Amino acid sequence: MLSGVVIFILSIVLAFVYILVPRGKPVEILETDVLFSVIKDGDIICRLGDRLWSQFFKDFSVTDKRYSHMGIVRINDDAVTVINAEGNTGHGRDFVSEITIEEFLRIARAVGIYRINDIDGKIISDLAVEYLDVPFDWQFDMTDESKLYCTELLYVILKRIMPELELKTTYVKELETNVITLDAISNSQYFSEVYWTCSTTR
């Protein structure tokens, strides 16, 4: 009886959260023709998703809350894919995976492309392939590379190329640890923003 009441109350609360949290309209793929003309192998693609957890992750960033997730672009025989560490158990994808760029953009409300300065992007995308199927890091533990979250994937790759490189971390009280947030990329001296767009309703 008590568990039924708890479930009912939880359902009501979740329904209100779903209704009240703004999600906006996804960016139409047809509106991002410019993206496909500028994108290069090894670019970092950031998005703001339209899901509830996207709002949660974007708020980890302190100075730039435009994004909630990122991946690494791979261009192979004209096929454009994105390698990303996604903790999305609802879709059976709780690990580093390679998906089409169209699938990556499907839930996007904002999209940004960043290019690391002074490094050949192909090196980055080739190294990213080596991490396919690595489990998602739900502990957000940067000392353990056997599991990776999205920005941690990029970080371990870049550290292999540039051991002196450091990306800013932010303490996230909800996780009780320091994490590499998305603004560590968008505001970093190591990257240049080459593209950005958002839906008209954010």
C-alpha positions in Angstrom: 0.0 0.0 0.0 2.7 2.5 1.1 4.9 1.6 -1.9 1.9 2.2 -4.2 1.4 5.7 -2.7 5.1 6.5 -3.1 5.1 5.4 -6.7 2.0 7.5 -7.4 3.5 10.6 -5.8 6.8 10.1 -7.7 4.9 9.7 -10.9 3.1 13.1 -10.3 6.4 14.8 -9.4 8.1 13.5 -12.5 5.2 14.5 -14.7 5.4 18.1 -13.4 9.2 18.1 -13.9 8.7 16.9 -17.5 6.1 19.6 -18.2 7.9 22.5 -16.5 11.5 21.9 -17.7 11.9 23.8 -21.1 13.3 21.5 -23.8 12.7 23.6 -27.0 12.7 22.3 -30.5 15.4 20.2 -32.0 17.6 21.8 -34.6 16.4 20.8 -38.0 19.1 18.8 -39.9 18.2 20.7 -43.0 19.2 24.0 -41.3 22.7 22.8 -40.7 24.0 22.7 -44.2 26.8 25.0 -43.2 27.9 22.6 -40.6 28.6 19.9 -43.2 30.6 22.3 -45.2 33.0 23.2 -42.4 33.2 20.0 -40.4 36.5 18.1 -40.4 37.8 14.8 -39.2 38.7 15.0 -35.5 36.5 18.0 -34.8 34.7 18.1 -31.4 31.0 18.4 -31.8 29.0 19.6 -28.9 25.2 19.6 -28.5 22.5 20.7 -26.1 20.0 17.8 -26.0 16.3 18.2 -25.5 16.1 15.6 -22.8 15.7 16.2 -19.1 19.2 14.9 -18.2 20.6 17.4 -20.8 19.4 20.3 -18.6 21.1 18.6 -15.7 24.5 18.1 -17.5 24.5 21.6 -19.1 24.3 23.2 -15.6 27.6 21.6 -14.6 29.3 24.3 -16.7 29.8 27.6 -15.0 30.6 30.1 -17.8 29.0 28.6 -20.9 25.8 26.6 -20.6 25.1 26.1 -24.3 25.9 22.3 -24.3 25.2 19.1 -22.5 27.2 16.5 -24.4 30.0 16.1 -26.9 31.6 13.7 -29.3 34.5 13.3 -31.7 33.8 13.6 -35.4 35.2 10.8 -37.6 35.1 11.1 -41.4 35.9 7.8 -43.1 35.2 7.2 -46.9 32.8 10.3 -46.8 30.8 8.8 -44.0 30.5 11.3 -41.1 30.1 9.6 -37.7 30.5 10.7 -34.1 32.4 8.7 -31.4 30.9 9.5 -28.0 30.7 8.2 -24.5 27.1 8.2 -23.7 25.4 7.1 -20.5 22.1 6.3 -22.1 21.0 3.0 -20.7 17.4 3.6 -21.9 18.6 2.9 -25.5 21.0 0.1 -24.5 24.0 2.3 -25.2 26.0 2.7 -22.0 29.5 2.9 -23.5 31.7 4.6 -26.1 30.0 4.1 -29.4 30.1 5.3 -33.0 26.9 6.7 -34.4 25.9 8.7 -37.5 26.1 12.4 -37.2 22.4 12.5 -38.0 21.6 10.4 -35.0 23.9 12.5 -32.8 22.0 15.7 -33.9 18.6 14.2 -33.7 17.9 15.6 -30.2 20.0 18.7 -30.5 18.7 22.1 -29.6 22.1 23.7 -30.1 25.3 22.5 -31.9 28.8 23.8 -31.8 32.0 22.6 -33.6 35.4 23.0 -32.0 38.8 22.3 -33.6 41.8 21.7 -31.5 44.7 24.0 -32.4 47.9 22.6 -33.8 46.9 18.9 -33.9 45.9 16.9 -37.0 42.3 15.9 -36.4 42.8 12.5 -38.0 45.1 11.6 -35.1 42.3 12.4 -32.7 39.6 10.4 -34.5 42.0 7.4 -35.1 42.7 7.3 -31.3 39.0 7.6 -30.5 38.3 4.4 -32.4 40.6 2.6 -29.9 38.1 3.4 -27.1 35.0 2.0 -28.7 32.9 -0.2 -26.3 34.6 1.2 -23.2 31.9 1.4 -20.5 30.4 4.8 -19.5 31.9 6.2 -16.3 28.9 6.7 -14.0 31.4 7.5 -11.1 33.0 10.4 -13.1 36.3 9.2 -11.9 39.1 10.7 -13.9 41.7 8.4 -12.3 40.3 5.3 -13.9 40.5 5.1 -17.7 38.7 1.7 -17.8 35.4 3.7 -17.8 34.9 7.1 -19.5 32.3 9.9 -19.7 32.1 12.2 -22.7 34.7 14.9 -22.0 36.9 12.4 -20.2 37.1 10.4 -23.5 38.5 13.5 -25.3 40.8 14.3 -22.4 42.5 10.8 -22.3 43.0 11.1 -26.1 44.5 14.5 -25.9 46.8 13.6 -23.0 48.3 10.9 -25.2 49.2 13.5 -27.8 50.0 16.4 -25.6 50.9 15.1 -22.1 51.3 18.7 -20.8 47.7 19.6 -21.7 45.2 20.2 -18.9 41.5 20.9 -19.2 39.7 22.8 -16.5 37.7 20.8 -14.0 34.8 22.0 -12.0 33.5 20.5 -8.7 30.0 19.3 -9.1 28.3 18.9 -5.7 25.7 16.5 -7.1 28.5 14.1 -8.1 30.8 15.0 -5.2 33.8 15.1 -7.5 35.6 17.3 -10.1 34.6 16.8 -13.7 35.6 18.2 -17.1 32.6 20.3 -18.0 31.6 21.3 -21.6 32.8 24.9 -21.0 36.3 23.5 -20.5 36.2 23.0 -24.2 34.3 26.0 -25.5 36.4 28.4 -23.3 39.7 26.6 -23.7 42.8 28.2 -25.4 43.4 24.8 -27.0 40.3 25.0 -29.2 38.8 27.3 -31.8 35.0 27.5 -32.3 34.3 27.1 -36.0 30.5 26.7 -36.0 27.5 27.3 -33.8 23.8 27.2 -34.2 20.7 26.8 -32.1 17.0 26.3 -32.5 14.9 29.5 -32.5 13.2 28.3 -29.3 15.7 27.4 -26.7 
